[in-house]
Amino acid sequence: MPRLNKYIASTGLCSRRKADDLISEGKVCVNGKVITEMGFYVREKDKVTVDGKAVKPQNLEYYRFYKPAGYITTQEDEKGRKTIYDVIPPELKHLKPVGRLDKESTGLLILTNDGELINQMTHPSVKVPKVYMVTINGKFTENNSKEMLEGIEIVTDTGEKKIAYAEAMPIEITNKESVIQVVLYQGINRQIRKMFAKLGFEVLVLKRIQHAIITLEGLKKGQVKPMKPKLVKQLQTYLQKVMKESSNA
């Protein structure tokens, strides 16, 4: 028998942490009775509702998607712009992306209905690496790399000032353009573009090639491929390790 928070997470509604909040707020009922006990166990025949809506566990699905440029990472857009759901096959439109890529960025997005995994991979307290190949105009220097590692102040979309950090390793440098491998552990919107802009560079190409241990390898632009159970298990094991390390830091 699963605990109530794990049961709710298995429905794809949210993470276990968010499920705990819903339980403590009295929004969860089992067989018509409000349950606020965190350690409550759900039996197979029990009926669970959240905010009055029945929820049931679902088969968890995991896919890799190579996002092309020109699409925003959302299900709906009030401005009528094209979204990744215009590219993803109709039968997969119930899946959610793990994190985001801005409109002109390309590369790896993991798609899943596993709310727990989404939370683990995107929560600020868990240091999950995201790796990008970035082409900028101009010559990138060793000093620029040091500045990015030590932190650069950027302004978020909400006007808040934050210190952004990145590991930047030059791959190919010329006087006109530079190709840089960038590793992020933060999740600030348009972080890479804003960091390079503060250094006086314009990002010409931005592609995510890896998220945690999952890579873009074997995918073509616009293509979606299921993740094999072995790979999913490896990802879950990796996340447990990173979460433990983050909690001990």
N, C-alpha and C positions, 0 to 999 in steps of 0.2 A: 504493500500500500504506500503510495507516495504522500509526502507532506503536502498540505494545501498550497503553499507557495510554489512548490515544484510542479504541482498539477496545473496551476494557473499558467505558469511559464510554458508548460508543454502544449498549451492551447495556441501559443504564438501571440497571445495578447500583449505580453510584456515580459520583463525580466523577473527573476525571483525577488530582487530587491524592490522593484516597483510593486510586485504582488504583496510583499510585506506591508507596504504603505496602504494598499487597498484594503487589506485585512484589518489593519489597525484603525482605519477610518470607518470601519463598519459597512463597507460596500460589498462584502462577499457573504453569500448565503449558501449553506449546504442543506438540501432538503427543506428549504423555506426558512431556516433558522440562521440568523446572523452569527457568524463565527469571527471572533477576534483573537482566538488562541493561535499563536504562531506555530505550535507543534502539532496542530490538528492533522490527523491522517484521513485521507479520502479513500473510501471503499469503491469497488468497481461499480456498484449499483447506485451510488450517491449521485444526486443532481446538484451541480454547482452553478451559481449565477453570480455575475459581477455587474453591479449597477442594474440589476433586474434582468440582465440578458444571460441566457444559458450559454455555457462554454464547455467545450469538450476537447480532449487531447487530439492532436492531429499528427499525421505522418510528417516528420521533419525533413525538409528538403534543402539541399545545398548546391549552388551552381557558381561557376566562374563566368564573368561577362566582360568582354572587351568593349568598353564604352568608346564610341567614336566621338569626334568633336561636333559641336553644334546642338547638343542635347543637354538639358538640365536634369539633375538627379532628384526628381520628385515625381509623385504620382499624378498630380494635377498642377496646373499653372494658371493663375488668374490673368496673366498677360497673353495667354494663348500660345506660348512658346512650345517648341517640340521638347518632349521629355524622353527619358530612356525607355519608357513604356510604349513609345511609338516604334521601338526597335525590338524589344523583348517579345518572344512568342506569346500569344494571348493566354495560353494555358499556364503561363508562369507569372501573370500579372498580379497574383496574390502575394508574391514574394517581395521582401523589402531589401533595399541595399544596405550593406554594412558601411556606414559613412557616406561621404559624398565626393564628387569631383565636379568642379565648376564647368560651365557650359563649354568652354573651348579646350578644356583638358581631356585627355584620353587615357585609356588604360584599364587596369583591373578594378572591378567591383565584384564583391561577393554578394550573391543574392540568396536570401534564406527566409524561412518563416520561424526560425529559432530565435525568439526574443531574448533568451538567456545569452546566447552566443553574441548577438548584436551588442548587448550591454557590455559583455566582457571585452569585446574588441574596440569599443568606442569610449568607454568610461575614462574620464581624465585621470583617475587614480591608477589605472592599469597601463603600463608603458609598453604598448604594442607598436613595433616599428612599421612605418610605411615608407617604401622606397620608390623614388622617382628618378627618371632621366629627364634632365632639364637643359634646354638649349637657350642661351641668352646672347644678346648682342654685346660685343666688346670683350676685352681680355680680363678674365677672372684671375685674381692674384691669391697668393698664399695668405696675405693679410685679410682679404675678403673672407676666406674660409675661416680664419680665426675669429673674425667679427661675428659670423653666423653661429659659430660654436659657443661663443661667450654670451650671445644674446643681443637682439636688435629690437628696439621699441617700435611697435607698429600700432596703428589705430584699427580696432575691429569695426565691423559693419554697424555696430550700435554706438560707435563713438568712444568706446572704452580703450584706454591705452594699456597695452600688454607687452611683456618682454617675450619675444619669440626666439626659439632655439632650433638649430638644425645642424646636422653633420653634412658637410659639403666636400665631396672628393672630386677634383678635376679629372675628367676622362680624356678630353681633347681640347687644347687651348690654341687659339689663333688670335691675331690682333682684331679680327672682325667678329668672331663668334667663339663661344666656349660651350662645351658640353660638360655638365656637372651631374654627378650622382648625389642626390639629396636624400637624407634619412630624417624623417620626422617622428617624434613621439607625442607631439601635441596635436590638437585638432581645431586650430583656429581657421575660420573660413578665409580662403584665398591667401593663406599664410606664406607660401613660397613666393607668389607674385609680389606680395607686399614687402617681404624681406629683401628680395632682389631690387625692388624699386627704391628702397631706402639706400641701397648701395649704388644707385645710379644706373642699374641695368633694366632692360626690358626682357621679359620672358617671351621667347618666340615659340617654343614647343615645351609642353609639359605632359609627361606620360607616367602614370603609376605602373611600376613593373612588379611590385610585390607588396603584400599586406600580411603581416605575421610571417608564416612559412608558406603561404599560398602565392604562387607566381603566375605571370601572364603567359608563360611558356605554352606553346601549342595552340594558342588562340589567334584568330584573325579578327580584324575590326568588325564589331557588330555581332560576333559569334558568342553563343552561350553553350557551356558544356557542364554536365553534372559532375559533382565531385564524388569520387569513389569513397565508399565507407572507410577504407583504410586511411585515406587522406584526412577525412573528417575526424577520425579518431586521433590521428597525429596532431591535428590542429587543436582539438580539445585538451589533449595532454600538454601541449605547448602552452596553452592559455592558463591552465592550472599552475604550471611552473612560474609563468610570468606574474600571475596574480599573487602567488606566495612571495615571490621576490619583492614585488611592489609593496606588499603589506609589511614586510620586514625592513624595508628601506627607511 
